[in-house]
Amino acid sequence: MTSLQHLMASVAGVLAISLGAQAHAADAKKETPSSAPSVATTPAAPAASADPVVKKSDAGICHDKSSPSFGNTKKFTPYNSMDECVKSGGKPPVGVAAAAPAPEVSLVKKSDSGICHDKSSPSYEKTKKFTEFKSMEECIKSGGRAPK
């Protein structure tokens, strides 16, 4: 079986289960006699299941337990940490700082003529064809030289 055939079979199975559940719910409504006491047909909440540490809402917002919307978020994907949720494409609620951004790296440009330009060099912005380095020392060790 090819992977496309396997995928199609999986989708067909999920669709059949979904349609079967809808038909079952419709049948359950029809079969309830009017003289019988009414019984709630909603599924019971999972027994003693703890809330996840972070909930990513359908809107893509990651709520941890300190978020005012944590308890109100009913449709969600659970995560073990805020970082894990954000890495999955979620975003923290407005007013909550995300993980600290990576520190800005001072890029050193070694021009095609072999001159190493850091941000303080007057030619830094003008240098368009270059090899980048993390530091001036690394650039010079590669055979470059400091500007005059």
Long-range contacts (C-beta under 8 A, 24 or more apart in sequence): 52-76, 52-78, 52-79, 52-80, 53-78, 53-79, 53-80, 53-81, 54-78, 54-79, 54-80, 54-81, 54-82, 54-84, 54-85, 55-79, 56-85, 56-88, 56-90, 60-89, 60-90, 60-91, 61-90, 61-91, 61-92, 61-93, 62-86, 62-90, 62-91, 62-92, 62-93, 63-93, 67-93, 67-96, 69-93, 105-134, 106-134, 106-135, 107-132, 107-133, 107-134, 108-132, 108-133, 108-134, 108-135, 108-136, 108-138, 108-139, 109-133, 110-139, 110-142, 110-144, 114-143, 114-144, 114-145, 115-144, 115-145, 115-146, 115-147, 116-140, 116-144, 116-145, 116-146, 116-147, 117-147, 121-147, 123-147
